[in-house]
Amino acid sequence: MTDSVPYHIPALLPECLEALDIRPGGVYVDATYGGGGHSAAIMDRLDPGAGGCLYAFDQDMDAIRRAPSGDPRLEMVYSNFRYLTNWMRYYGVDGVDGILADLGVSSHHFDDAGRGFSFRADGPLDMRMNQNARETAADILASRSVEELTDMWRLYGEFGQARRLAQAVAKAREAGRTPERISDLLGLAKPMTDPRKEKKELAQVFQALRIEVNHELDALRDLLEGALKVLRPGGRLAVITYHSLEDRLVKNFMKTGNFEGRVEKDFFGRSSAPLKPVSGKPVVPSDEEVERNPRARSAKLRTAIRL
């Protein structure tokens, strides 16, 4: 990294390395480069002379600029991870040995008020992971109907006052005060939260908006389906999730090969799932890690092997 200040502290780092079971000559994908912590640790275990290589994806040019250049073990890909299969085809990769995806937002994004991811400081309601994307969080609040906003906050944030907040946004728009800054949205949402759970409920409001801006769940579905196409037999898929919506998709897909968790069997009654979970339970951070890195407290690591 080019900065002395940590850009992002990688969650569950030793556990991720163990999950991937890295071979020096293997080909791996870090679908979420971010601050590069996971990537650097993976690269340390690769031997370029034996063919070891890491393809690291990020849709944020800020992260791409911070990546080291000239390292034969690393190929940076400026793209959303949902296009994994297209890029592997482009690079002529016929199979990979492991894929890691840390679905958390980078610490840098939360700390940069100008990106609009956090409610701890005022700034524009942006929330775009890819700064070239068309629609910001403010655009969504300006254009979506009450029904669409209600669904967003109910489904993606599980926010109990979803409809009231959607109606408040619509009323603000009618009065010419469409929320454009973090403080604008907080002014509408705070009165609807339980004071004893204010931070948690505001986090749900912002989480839902961020998911909508970045189409995060659709992108995750595409990544998981793409992983099946590029993983070699015996290859490993490791995913760190931070909320129940992501975790449910990952858990179901690793267990059954579909997002509904529907068990499908062949003519002989055997499961036809293309992946085998390494464990029935996710790996979670230790108390020591949470103390070191509080943002890892809700992390869950699930791993599966390609059959």
N, C-alpha and C positions, 0 to 999 in steps of 0.2 A: 504494500500500500504506500501511497505517496505522502500520507499525513501521519504525524506522530500521535494525533488524537484518534482513538478507535472509532472507525466509521460504523461498525456494527459488531456486536459480540455474538459469535455463532452459538446457537443453542445445541445442547446435547452432542457436542463435537466428538468425544470419544465413542459415544454410543452409535453415532452415524458411521464412523469409520469401521466399527465392528460390524454394523449391519451390512455394509457394502462388501465386506470381505475382499479388500482390494488386492489385486495381483499386479506386480510391477509392469507387466506387459499388457495389461488390460485397457479397454476403452470405456470411458465413463462420461456421464453427463451430470453437470450441476445445473439443474433447470432454473435455479434462482441464485445467481452469482452474488448480488447484493454487495456487502462489504468484502467479500472474497475470503472470509475465514474458513468456511468449509472447503472451498476450492483449493486454497493454499495447503491445507492438511492432506487433501487427496493427492495433490501434485507431489508432495514430499514422498509419497509412497510409490510413485510411478518412475519407470526407467524408459526414457525416450529411445534409447538404443534397442530396447526390446519391443518397441512399438507402443509403449504406454502413452496415452493421450487423454486429455480432459476437454470436452466441449462444454463451455459455460455460457448459459443464456442470461440475458437481462434486457429489458425493454427501456431501461432508464439510462440515457446517455451519460449521466453523471457517474453511474457505476462503471460503465464501459471505459470512461476516461481514466478512472482510478486503477484499472487493471494493469498488471505488469505487461510489458511488450517484449517480444523477442524470445520468449520462453518456448522451446520446442514441445513442451508438455501441454501447452495451453492454446486452445482455439476459442476466442471470444465470439459470441454470436449475438448481434444486436437485434433481438426479436423477442416476442412473447413466446413462452414455452409451449403454447398450444400448437405451434407450427413445428414441433419437434421432428415429425416424420419427414416433412418437406426438407428441412435443413440436413438431416442425416443423409437423405438421398442426394442433396446438392454436394455434400462433401464425399460422397461415395462410400459411406460407412454401411457395411452390410449387417452389422449387429453390434450391440454394446453389452458390456458386462455388468453395468450397474447405473442406476439413475437415482439421483438425490434431488428432492424438492423440499425446501424450507418455505412454507407458505406465509410466514410472518412478514410484516412490514418492517423494513430496515429501521434501526434505531435512528439513523440519520434523517429519515423521512419524518419520523415523529418529532425530532428535535428542530427541524427546519420549519418555522411557522409559515414561511412563504409557500410551502407545499400543501398546507391546509389539512393534514391528516389528523392533527391532535387538537383538542379543545383547551389545552393548557395555555395557549397564547393566541392572540388575535392574528388573523391573516386572511388572505382570500380563500374562498371555498373552491379549492382546485381539486385535490385528491387524485390527480392523474399519475399513475405509475409511468406511463409513456407521455412525456410532455408534448409530443406531436399528435396525441389523440385529440379528436374533435371536441368531445363533450366534457365539460367540467362539472363538479358537484353543483355549482351555482346554476349552470345551464339546466340541469335536471330539475332543480327546485323551481326554475322559471317556466318549464315546459310541461311537466307531467301533471296529469289530472289528479284530483283528490283520491280517486280509486287506485290509481297507479302508485301514488306516494304511500297510501295506506298499506298496500300489498308489500311494497319495498320494506317499510319499517316493521311490518308484522312478520314477514317471511325471513328477511335477512338480518334483522336485529332482534326479533322476538320482543319488541317494545310494546308494553301493555297499552300505551296511549297512542298507538299508531294513527288511528283515525283522527283523534283530536289534533295531533300535530300536523297531519296533512291538511286539515281544515284551517288551521292557524296559518300555514304557509299560503294557502289559497287566499285567505282574507288579507294577508300582508301584500300579496301581489295586486289584489284589487285596489288597495290603498296606495299603490305605487311604491311599496317598500319591499320588493322582492329580495329575499336574503342573498347577499353576495359575499358576506364575510362571516368568519367563524362566530364573531360576537352577535351577528344578526340571528343566526340559527340558535345560539345559546339563549338569546332573549326569548325565543319562542318555546324552546324545549324545556328549559329549567323549571318553569312553573308547573310543568306536568310530571316532574319526577318526584319520587319519594325522597325527602331530605336525607333519610338514613341510607339510601342506596343511590344517591345522586350520581356519583362518579361512574358506577356500573351502568346505570341507565343511559347516561350521556354517551358512554362508550358504545352502547348498543345502537344509539341513533347514528353516530358517526360511522360505525362499522357497516351498517346497512347501506349508507350512502356511498361509502368507498367500494363496497362490493358491486353496487350498481354501476358506478362510474367505470370500473375496470373490468366488468363482466367476469368477475373472478371465478364463479362456480362453473360457468360455461367453459372457461379456459381450463379449469381443473379437469373437467370431464374429458376434454380433448387431449390433455396431457396423459391421463391414465389410459385412454384408448390407444394413443400413440405409443405409449410405453410397451404395450403388448406387441406392437408391430416391429419394434426395434430391439427389444431385449432378446439376447440369445437364450436358449434353454439353460437353466441354471443361473441366469442373470438375476440380479436383485434390484427391487424397487423399494426405495426408502422415502417416506413422506412424513414431514413434520406439519401437523395441523395446530390451529390455535382456537378454534371454536367448533361447536357441535355440527354445524352445517357441513363444513369441510370434512370433519372426522367421520361423519356418517357416510359420505360419498366414498371416502378412501376405504373405510372398513368394509362396506358392502362390496366394493369392486375387488378388493384383495381376496375376499372370501368366496365370491360367486362369479366374478367376471362381469357383473352388471351393477347398476347404481341403485336398484330397488332391493338388492339382497335376495333376489329370487334364485333358489337353488335349482339348477338344471341337471338332469341325469341322462346318461346314455341308455341304450337298449337293455344293458345288463344292470341298470340301477346304480352305476358308478357316477360320481360327480364329474361333470365335464368342465369344471372351473379351470381356467388357464393359469392361475396363480395359486401358490400355497403360502398362507401366512406363516411367518416364522414363529409367532406367538399369538395366542388368543387375546392377549391384553397389550395395550400400548406401553412403550417405555416412556416414563415421565422424569423430569429433572429431580435431582436430589435436593434436599434442603440447603446444602452448601451451594449448589449452583444457583438456586433461586435467590439466595442471599447475595451472591456475587452479581447476578444478572436478573433482577426482578421481572423483566419482560419475558423471561423464559417460563414463568410460573404456570402458564396454561398450555405449554407445549406438550404434544403427544406424538411420539415417533412410532409409526407402524412400518413393518418390513414384510415383503413377500418375495418368493422365489418363482421365476418363470418355469413352468413345467414343460 
